Amino acid sequence: MAYIGRSMNKISESVLKFFHLDNLVQNLTGFVEDRIELMKIEIREDVAKAMARTLLIIVLFLLGFLFLVFLSVGLAHFLNSFFDASYAGYWIVAGIYGLIFLILFLSRKAIYHSFESHLSGMMKSKSKKHGTA
């Protein structure tokens, strides 16, 4: 049985050489391997970019949050001294945040659609940039 398998391999190699297809097969497999390697490199680059962008967003969010907290506390203390009360500034700052929350909550659908169309446009422009449809 092993003899038949080896003779079939020799026959297929002979046929490929006869028609000069052996170089074509080698070139094609080399092309496919190179293409796969290129895709791996591109994926690594995209992952690295996404991780860097995510890390930057996290740092910016954290710093913005800390700024907002200390600004709010400072504003509340200022308003406390302005109204000569120990609680009025905190109520006013809380009311400002409550009003902002209410406005955002009531317009959440419009905000969602705006974000959705913006992100969809970004994805389409990125796919056109990379040549995919």
C-alpha positions in Angstrom: 0.0 0.0 0.0 2.8 2.4 0.8 4.3 1.7 -2.6 1.0 2.8 -4.3 0.9 6.0 -2.3 4.6 6.9 -3.2 4.0 6.1 -6.9 0.9 8.3 -6.9 2.9 11.2 -5.4 5.6 10.7 -8.1 2.9 10.6 -10.8 1.3 13.8 -9.6 4.7 15.5 -9.3 5.5 14.4 -12.9 2.2 15.8 -14.2 2.8 19.1 -12.4 6.3 19.4 -13.8 5.2 18.4 -17.3 2.6 21.2 -17.5 5.0 23.6 -15.6 2.4 23.9 -12.9 4.8 23.1 -10.1 6.2 26.7 -10.1 2.6 28.1 -10.3 1.6 26.0 -7.3 4.7 27.2 -5.4 4.1 30.8 -6.3 0.4 30.5 -5.3 1.1 28.9 -1.9 3.9 31.5 -1.3 1.4 34.3 -2.2 -1.3 32.9 0.1 1.3 32.5 3.0 2.5 36.1 2.5 -1.0 37.4 2.3 -1.9 35.7 5.6 1.3 37.1 7.2 0.4 40.6 6.0 -3.1 40.2 7.5 -1.6 39.1 10.8 0.6 42.2 10.9 -2.3 44.5 10.0 -4.4 42.9 12.8 -1.6 43.4 15.3 -1.3 47.1 14.3 -5.1 47.6 14.5 -5.2 46.0 18.0 -2.3 48.1 19.1 -4.0 51.3 17.9 -7.3 50.3 19.5 -5.5 49.6 22.8 -3.6 52.9 22.7 -6.8 54.8 21.9 -8.7 53.0 24.7 -6.0 53.7 27.2 -5.9 57.4 26.2 -9.7 57.6 26.6 -9.6 56.0 30.0 -6.9 58.4 31.2 -8.7 61.4 29.8 -12.0 60.3 31.3 -10.4 59.8 34.7 -8.7 63.2 34.7 -11.9 64.8 33.5 -13.9 63.1 36.2 -11.4 64.2 38.9 -11.5 67.8 37.6 -15.3 67.7 37.7 -15.4 66.4 41.2 -13.0 69.0 42.6 -14.7 71.7 40.6 -18.0 70.7 42.0 -16.8 70.6 45.6 -15.1 74.0 45.2 -18.2 75.5 43.7 -20.3 74.1 46.5 -18.0 75.5 49.1 -18.0 78.9 47.4 -21.8 78.9 47.3 -21.9 77.8 50.9 -19.8 80.9 51.9 -21.9 83.1 49.5 -25.2 82.1 51.1 -23.7 81.8 54.6 -25.0 78.2 54.9 -23.3 74.9 55.2 -25.5 73.0 52.8 -27.0 75.3 50.2 -24.0 75.1 47.8 -24.2 71.3 47.7 -27.9 71.5 46.9 -27.4 74.0 44.1 -24.6 71.9 42.6 -26.7 68.8 42.9 -29.6 70.6 41.2 -27.4 71.7 38.3 -26.3 68.1 37.8 -29.9 66.9 38.1 -31.0 69.4 35.5 -28.2 68.3 33.1 -29.2 64.7 33.7 -32.9 65.5 33.0 -32.0 67.3 29.7 -29.8 64.4 28.6 -32.4 61.8 29.6 -35.2 63.5 27.7 -33.0 63.9 24.6 -31.4 60.4 24.8 -32.9 59.1 21.6 -31.6 62.1 19.5 -28.2 61.7 21.2 -28.2 58.0 20.4 -29.1 58.5 16.8 -26.4 61.2 16.5 -23.8 58.9 17.9 -25.0 56.0 15.8 -24.8 58.0 12.5 -21.4 59.5 13.5 -19.9 56.1 14.3 -21.4 54.6 11.2 -19.8 57.3 9.1 -16.5 56.7 10.8 -16.7 52.9 10.0 -17.6 53.6 6.4 -14.7 56.0 5.9 -12.3 53.6 7.5 -13.5 50.7 5.3 -13.1 52.9 2.2 -9.6 53.9 3.4 -8.6 50.3 3.7 -10.2 49.4 0.4 -13.0 47.1 1.7 -16.6 47.5 1.0 
